[in-house]
Amino acid sequence: MPARDGQYLPYASGWATAAWSYSGCVDSQNSDHDWALLALDKPYGTALGFMGRLTAASGDALYRNGLHTAGYPADKGSDQL
């Protein structure tokens, strides 16, 4: 439920139609590989935007500087995402 704030659901809800994950997390519960890729049943990217993907050379500044990513905010509890 993107942008959920309590009972306010600006984008309603959707369902995952497929899921992919690294076997190290699934089989051995290794939190170093705690990620999943989900296919959604609605085109949320049209309304919310897309998270890009970048492939860079091993010496690129991307690997030397800080990186900020988005995820599930643990401090929000279960009624805010």
Backbone as CSV, one residue per row, in Angstrom:
resi,resn,N_x,N_y,N_z,CA_x,CA_y,CA_z,C_x,C_y,C_z
1,MET,0.833,-1.167,0.000,0.000,0.000,0.000,0.887,1.243,0.000
2,PRO,1.266,1.706,-1.165,2.176,2.848,-1.255,1.631,4.101,-0.583
3,ALA,2.487,4.772,0.167,2.183,6.048,0.829,1.112,5.932,1.899
4,ARG,0.896,4.736,2.423,-0.119,4.550,3.462,0.213,5.385,4.686
5,ASP,-0.812,6.009,5.248,-0.673,6.776,6.479,-1.906,6.486,7.328
6,GLY,-1.804,5.504,8.210,-2.972,5.088,8.983,-4.021,4.501,8.056
7,GLN,-5.209,5.074,8.067,-6.284,4.602,7.196,-6.288,5.284,5.828
8,TYR,-5.439,6.302,5.638,-5.365,7.012,4.359,-4.549,6.200,3.362
9,LEU,-5.182,5.786,2.287,-4.559,4.960,1.257,-4.677,5.665,-0.095
10,PRO,-3.765,6.605,-0.399,-3.923,7.408,-1.619,-3.849,6.613,-2.920
11,TYR,-3.219,5.435,-2.910,-3.098,4.647,-4.129,-3.765,3.285,-4.000
12,ALA,-4.688,3.150,-3.056,-5.418,1.895,-2.834,-4.437,0.778,-2.516
13,SER,-4.644,-0.384,-3.070,-3.750,-1.506,-2.823,-3.635,-2.331,-4.092
14,GLY,-2.681,-3.212,-4.094,-2.472,-4.078,-5.242,-1.925,-5.414,-4.773
15,TRP,-1.692,-6.291,-5.724,-1.209,-7.630,-5.412,0.043,-7.934,-6.214
16,ALA,0.915,-8.730,-5.642,2.070,-9.248,-6.376,1.595,-10.445,-7.189
17,THR,1.943,-10.458,-8.455,1.561,-11.575,-9.317,2.697,-12.581,-9.466
18,ALA,3.915,-12.179,-9.106,5.080,-13.069,-9.131,6.132,-12.483,-8.196
19,ALA,7.026,-13.336,-7.704,8.089,-12.881,-6.805,9.368,-13.654,-7.098
20,TRP,10.494,-12.955,-7.017,11.808,-13.557,-7.188,12.684,-13.115,-6.026
21,SER,13.525,-13.998,-5.528,14.426,-13.669,-4.429,15.697,-14.494,-4.565
22,TYR,16.746,-14.062,-3.863,18.010,-14.779,-3.851,17.857,-16.020,-2.993
23,SER,18.315,-17.144,-3.476,18.117,-18.395,-2.744,18.833,-18.398,-1.392
24,GLY,19.922,-17.607,-1.230,20.626,-17.542,0.048,19.738,-17.032,1.162
25,CYS,18.834,-16.149,0.859,17.917,-15.635,1.876,16.809,-16.635,2.150
26,VAL,16.272,-17.216,1.103,15.143,-18.135,1.244,15.578,-19.453,1.877
27,ASP,16.648,-20.044,1.364,17.060,-21.375,1.814,17.777,-21.368,3.161
28,SER,18.658,-20.380,3.383,19.446,-20.387,4.619,19.150,-19.190,5.516
29,GLN,18.140,-18.401,5.177,17.740,-17.229,5.959,18.913,-16.293,6.213
30,ASN,19.739,-16.086,5.188,20.896,-15.199,5.264,20.430,-13.768,5.016
31,SER,20.448,-12.925,6.048,19.942,-11.554,5.919,20.833,-10.666,5.060
32,ASP,22.032,-11.140,4.712,22.882,-10.369,3.785,22.265,-10.320,2.385
33,HIS,21.350,-11.224,2.120,20.705,-11.300,0.806,19.195,-11.145,0.957
34,ASP,18.774,-10.235,1.810,17.365,-10.031,2.120,16.748,-9.056,1.119
35,TRP,16.320,-9.561,-0.009,15.689,-8.734,-1.025,14.730,-9.594,-1.843
36,ALA,13.838,-8.923,-2.522,12.922,-9.611,-3.425,12.516,-8.650,-4.531
37,LEU,12.167,-9.190,-5.645,11.650,-8.436,-6.779,10.222,-8.923,-7.002
38,LEU,9.283,-7.978,-7.048,7.871,-8.334,-7.196,7.298,-7.779,-8.491
39,ALA,6.491,-8.551,-9.165,5.700,-8.075,-10.303,4.332,-7.713,-9.742
40,LEU,3.872,-6.502,-10.030,2.596,-6.028,-9.480,1.477,-6.106,-10.504
41,ASP,0.262,-6.164,-10.005,-0.899,-6.290,-10.884,-1.403,-4.965,-11.430
42,LYS,-0.813,-3.845,-11.007,-1.214,-2.514,-11.485,0.033,-1.735,-11.879
43,PRO,-0.079,-0.809,-12.822,1.082,-0.011,-13.241,1.363,1.152,-12.288
44,TYR,1.794,0.860,-11.064,2.057,1.911,-10.076,3.089,2.917,-10.573
45,GLY,4.045,2.492,-11.368,5.090,3.393,-11.845,4.548,4.583,-12.613
46,THR,3.444,4.415,-13.291,2.847,5.511,-14.045,2.456,6.656,-13.120
47,ALA,1.922,6.354,-11.952,1.484,7.378,-10.996,2.584,7.789,-10.025
48,LEU,3.445,6.844,-9.645,4.410,7.101,-8.579,5.840,7.313,-9.061
49,GLY,6.134,6.919,-10.277,7.497,7.017,-10.789,8.201,5.676,-10.708
50,PHE,9.387,5.637,-11.276,10.140,4.394,-11.366,11.474,4.532,-10.650
51,MET,11.947,3.452,-10.076,13.264,3.420,-9.467,14.216,2.873,-10.518
52,GLY,15.174,3.699,-10.926,16.084,3.313,-11.993,17.085,2.257,-11.578
53,ARG,17.814,1.788,-12.547,18.854,0.790,-12.333,20.106,1.294,-13.029
54,LEU,21.259,1.124,-12.404,22.513,1.605,-12.957,23.553,0.517,-12.867
55,THR,24.257,0.289,-13.941,25.398,-0.606,-13.933,26.626,0.259,-14.140
56,ALA,27.578,0.174,-13.236,28.768,1.020,-13.296,30.021,0.165,-13.208
57,ALA,31.119,0.687,-13.755,32.409,-0.001,-13.674,32.852,-0.075,-12.213
58,SER,33.667,-1.059,-11.871,34.065,-1.269,-10.476,34.808,-0.073,-9.881
59,GLY,35.451,0.763,-10.685,36.169,1.931,-10.176,35.330,3.195,-10.132
60,ASP,34.068,3.105,-10.484,33.190,4.266,-10.552,32.970,4.891,-9.167
61,ALA,32.756,6.212,-9.145,32.505,6.935,-7.886,31.290,6.394,-7.139
62,LEU,30.390,5.743,-7.832,29.212,5.151,-7.192,29.609,4.241,-6.039
63,TYR,30.733,3.548,-6.196,31.173,2.597,-5.179,32.064,3.225,-4.113
64,ARG,32.477,4.460,-4.302,33.346,5.134,-3.341,32.590,6.138,-2.473
65,ASN,31.452,6.576,-2.889,30.670,7.592,-2.176,29.493,6.950,-1.443
66,GLY,28.807,7.726,-0.629,27.633,7.225,0.085,26.502,6.908,-0.868
67,LEU,25.652,6.014,-0.460,24.503,5.624,-1.265,23.261,5.660,-0.381
68,HIS,22.228,6.321,-0.845,20.958,6.384,-0.114,19.927,5.590,-0.905
69,THR,19.270,4.683,-0.241,18.250,3.872,-0.903,16.928,3.977,-0.160
70,ALA,15.885,3.505,-0.792,14.556,3.502,-0.169,14.205,2.082,0.244
71,GLY,13.417,1.950,1.283,12.992,0.634,1.729,11.814,0.770,2.666
72,TYR,11.581,-0.238,3.443,10.496,-0.188,4.405,10.972,0.509,5.673
73,PRO,10.338,1.600,6.065,10.769,2.321,7.273,10.341,1.579,8.543
74,ALA,11.285,0.983,9.236,10.978,0.180,10.427,10.373,1.011,11.552
75,ASP,10.636,2.313,11.551,10.129,3.139,12.641,8.667,3.522,12.463
76,LYS,8.034,3.183,11.344,6.668,3.617,11.065,5.608,2.661,11.596
77,GLY,5.957,1.450,11.934,4.940,0.505,12.376,4.188,-0.090,11.207
78,SER,3.148,-0.814,11.471,2.447,-1.530,10.409,1.373,-0.715,9.697
79,ASP,1.058,0.491,10.189,0.000,1.256,9.544,0.506,2.448,8.755
80,GLN,1.817,2.537,8.545,2.384,3.603,7.703,3.512,3.006,6.865
81,LEU,3.450,3.185,5.572,4.510,2.731,4.667,4.841,3.831,3.698
